[in-house]
Amino acid sequence: MKFDLVAHDPGTKARAGHLTTAHGAIETPIFMPVGTAGTVKAVGQRELKDDVQAQIILGNTYHLYLRPGLDVLQAAGGLHKFNGWDRPILTDSGGYQVFSLSGTRKIKEEGVTFRSHIDGSKHLFSPEGVMDIQRRIGADIIMAFDECTPWPCEYDYARRSLDMTHRWLKRCIERLDTTEPLYGYEQTLFPIVQGSTFKDLRKQSAEFIAEQGRAGNAIGGLSVGEPAELMYEMTELVCDILPADKPRYLMGVGTPANILENIALGVDMFDCVMPTRNARNGMLFTTQGIINVGSKKWATDFSPIDEELGGHVSTFYSKAYLRHLIHSKEILGAQIASQHNLTFYLWLVKEARKQIMAGTYGPWKTVMVEKLMRRL
């Protein structure tokens, strides 16, 4: 993997970059649609490429491990061959999913034992095992196994969890560096900064992660319920420590405003289920603000969903028609809404990149954040 910085915004810490992987290039800042189980919900791969213009998507280690299972994925030649996506893929290590299974998992130094949400069967995720699993899945960028602490979190727990996450990281690195990829291309490991919302722990973690010298780094444990201002404070602190010449990935973030604010702090990569999850409930993100398309006020609005976007569904279908589909619980409604929201998110980071390149990101962001958070 190779990362080149091509521009800095003079008024903020925003930057534009070019990330090269075995499955193609990514222009940053970038939003990565979440394809948890090998599919971005309600959006086909052709639409993702041609209309949404996604450059990279996510898969999830926990879900793919349970279903379809590693034997199927390896027999297919890896996730790229299995789902027909020939651009870059990133896999989350499953740490967040294990965290969310708080009632059915036990965390020990060895790793985490948990029960499948599908059939109740018992499994162990260790740092070494998660590296082996991600080898078999075959993503271009793979994440270290960590513990994502909840918010709020007691200081002593956050400190103990952080120390263990760092020990687990060393085991991840050792395993990855002593094994070979299975499908003939490089896989790049991103360590994850943790430390909850405690400044000293975040600083300690960012310094430790920076010392590992990996090709990219991630920031985890945010957007888990804490106030946005706390998120921004932690992100800025960490970005000021992580190497400037390597991509920074803020995991699980977030709203359009979150993304623009964090770009201004030096983040390059984002992912979140929000655009597709909210779409299925009729919430649309648009260039003019937020629309609850299920509202009666759109019943006879025959204007396009969003005239400013180039994505096919955003300019082809009307608000009134989409409202009808959502109310009728038609599958096409979820498809159109999901595709539109993803098109908007990819448009947003593309526009952000243009503004960074022009040196006008700061004032543009201020105007856009206010506009995008309006409820229409």
N, C-alpha and C positions, 0 to 999 in steps of 0.2 A: 504494500500500500504506500502511496505517495501523497503528500499534502503540500500544496503551495499556496501561500497567501498572495493575493493579487491586488488588494486594496484595503485601506483603512479609512474609516470616516473620521475627519478631523475633530468633530465636536463630541463624539462619543467613543466608546471602546469597540464599536461594531466593526466587523471585518468581513471581507469576501474572500473565499478560497476556492481551490480546485482540488478535489479528492479523487485519486485514481485507484481503482480496485481491479481485480481480475475480470470482473463482469461489467466493467464500464466506469465512466467518470461521473462524479457528483459535483454540482456547483453549490457552494455553501454561501449563505445560510440555507439550510434545507429542512423541510418537514418530511417525515417518513411515515406513510400510512401503516397502520397496525394490522398485520395479517396473522393473528394469534395462532390459529391452527392450520396455517398454510394458505389462508385465503383472507383477503380484505373483505369483510362482511358486505354482501350485496353488490360487490363491484368486481367484474371480470378482469382478467389480466389485460385483455386488449383495450378495454376502456381506461384502465389504469395508465397504460402507456400512451395511448393516442389522445384521449380527452383530458384526463387528470394531469397527464405528463409527469407522473411519479418517476423519480430517478432511482429510488431505493425503497424497499418495503421491509417490514419486520416479521419475524416468526418468533414463536415462544417455545423454549426448550421443554418446559414442564408439560404443556399441552401436546406438543408433537411427540414427546417421549411416550405419553400415555396412548395417543391415538393420532396417526395410524400405527405408531410404533417404529422403532429403529430398524427392524429387519426389513420392513416395507420401504422405508426411506432409502436405506442402503442398496436394496435390490434395484430401486429406480435410478440410482446413481446420484442421490442427494436431493435436497429440497428443490433446487433449481429445475432439475429434470422432472421431478414429481409433479410440480405445480405449473410448469411451463413458463416460469418467469426468468428471463435471461439477463436481467439487470442485477445490480447488487442486492444482497439480502443481509440484514443484521439479525442475530438472535439474542434475545434476552436470556439470561442464565436460568430463569425460574425462581430467583431469589424473592422477587416481589410476590409471586403466586404462593410460594411456601409461606411467606409472611402473612398472606391473607387467609391461610388455612389454620389460623391460630388455635382452633379447637381440636385439630386432628394431627398436629405435628409436634415433634420434640427436637430441640436444638442442642447438639453436643459438639465437642471439639471435632469429632470424626466427621460430622456433617449433620444433615437433617433427615429424620425419619418422618414420613407422612403417609396418610391414607389417600388413595385416589378419590377424587370427587365423583368419578364415574361408577366404580364398583366396590369401593372400600378396601381394595387391595393395598398392602403395605409396601413402601419403597424407601430407599435411602438415596439421598443426593449428597455426595461428597464433592469437594473441590476437584479431585481427580476424575471422579465419575462424570461430573458435569462437563469437563473438558472433553472427555471421550465421547459423550453424547453429542456435543456440538461438532466434533470431528465428523461424526456419522451424519448429522443433519447437513453439514457442508456450507454454512453461511460464510460470507466474506469477512464480516466483522462479528466477533463473538465476545460475550461479556463474561467477566469474572464472576464467580459465585460469591455472593455477599449476603449479609442480613440487612434487610430494609427495616429500620426501626419505626415504630408508630409515632404519631404526634397527638398529644403531648407525650414526652418521654422523660423519665427521670434521668438525671445526669449520670449517676453511677451505672445504670443499665446501658445508656448510650456509650459510655466509655468502655465497658466490658465488651459490648457488641462490636465496637470499632476495632478493638485490639484483635478480636477473633476474626473479623473481616480481613484485617491485614495479614494475619497468619494464613488464612485461607487463600489470600491472593498469592502469597509466596508458593503455596502448593499448586495453585492453578498455573503459575508461570513455569514451575519445574515440570509439570506434566506436559504442558503444551510444547515446551522447548525440547523435550525428549521424545516426542512423537511426531509423526509425519501426517500431513493431510491425506485424505483418502481419494480425492478426486482430481489431483493434479494441479491444484492452484493454491495460492497462499491464503491462510486465514489469520486475521489480525486480532489480537486480544486487547480489549479496552478494560483497564482496571476501573473501579468505581469508588469515588470519594463519598464517604459517609460522615456521620458525626451529628446527626439530628440538627437542631438549631442552636447549638453551642459553638460560639466563635472559636474557642481554643481547640475543640475537637475537630472542627472543620479545617482549621489551619494545620493541625497535626496530620490529618488524613491527606489533605492536598499535598503537603510536603512529602509524605511517604509515597504517595502515588506518583508524584513527579520524579522521585528518585529511581523508580523502577525502569524508566527510560523506554516505555512502550510507545507504539506509533500513534496512539490516540488515547484519550481519557474521558471518563464519564463522571457525571455528578448525579448521585442517587439520593433517595430519602427525602426528597422535596415534593411539593404538590401532593402531600398526604394529609391535608387538612389545615396546615398552618396558614396564617394570614399572608397575603401576597407580598406585603412589604418585608416580612421575614424571609420569604423565599428569595427576593431580590438581594437582600443584605447578604445572605449566605452565598448566593451565586457570585456576586461581585467579589467577595472575599476569596473564594476558591479560584475564580478565573484570573485574579491577580497573581496567583501562585503557580497555577498549572502552566506548562511551557507554551509560549506564544506561537511556536512553529508547529504545533500539533492540534488536530481537531478536538473540540470540546463538545460533548454530547450531554445535554440536560434531559434526563430521563422522565417520561411521563408528563411533559408540559406542552401545551396546556391550552388556555383560551387564546384567541388572536392577540389580545392585549398582553398576556403573559409572554407570548413569543416575541413580540416587538420590543418589550422592555428588556427581556433577557438577551436579545441580539445586541442591544445597546451596551450590555455589560460584557460582551465578548464570547457569547455562546454561538456555536456553529450548527448544531444538529438538534432536532426535536422529534418527539413522537408523542402521540396521545390518542386514546380511543374516542375522545370527545366528538370529533366531526362525524364519525359514523354512528356512534351510540345516540347522540342527540338528534341526528338526522332521522333515525327510525322512529323517534317520538315527535317529529314534525318541527324541530328547531333548526332553522337555517341561518348560517353565517353568510352575510352578503357584504358587498363593498359599501353599502349605505347603512348597515347596522344589522341587528338581530331580528329575525322574523319568526313568530310562532305561526306557521302556515296553517295550522288547524283552526285558527281563529276565524270567526264568521266574517270579519272585515275583509278577508281575501276571497270570499266566495264568488264574487263577480269581478275580480281583478284579473283581466286577461293579458296583462303585460308579462314579459318574460321574467323568470325567477330572478335573474340578474343580468341586465343588459351589458354591463361592463366586462363580464367574463367571456373568455373565448371558448370555454368548454361547451360541448354540444348540448347537454341537457340544460345548462343554465340559460341559454338563449333560445332554445327550441320550445320548451314547455312553459306554460303559464302558471302563475301562482294559483289561480282558480282550479286548474286541472290537477295540480299536485295536491291541493287541499282535498279535492274529491277522492283521489287515490288513497291518501292517508286516512280519511274518514271511512272509506270502504274497506280498509285493511288489505288493499291490493299489494301484492309483492312488488309491483312496479313502483309504487310510491316510495318504498324503502330504497329501491335501486336508484331512482332519480335523486332523491334527497341526499343519499350518501355520496353519490358521484358529484353532485353539486358542491357539497361541503368540502370534499377533498380537493375539487378543482379550485375552490376559493382559497384554501390553505396553501396550496402550491403556488397560486397566483400571488398570495401575500408575501411569501418568502422570496419569490422572484422579483417582485417590486422592491422589497427591502434591499435586495442585492443591487438593483439598479441605482437606488438612492445612495448606497454606500459607495458605489463606483463613482457617482457624481459628486460625492462629498456633501450631500444634503440630507443625510439620514436623520439627524437630530430633529430639525423642524418638521420634517415629513412625519416622523413617528408621533410627535406631539399631536398633530392634527388627526392622524389615523386612529390613534388609541381612543380619542374622544368619540370619533365617528363610529368606530366598529363596536363600541360597547352600548350604543344607543339601541333601545328597543322600539321597533317601528310598529 
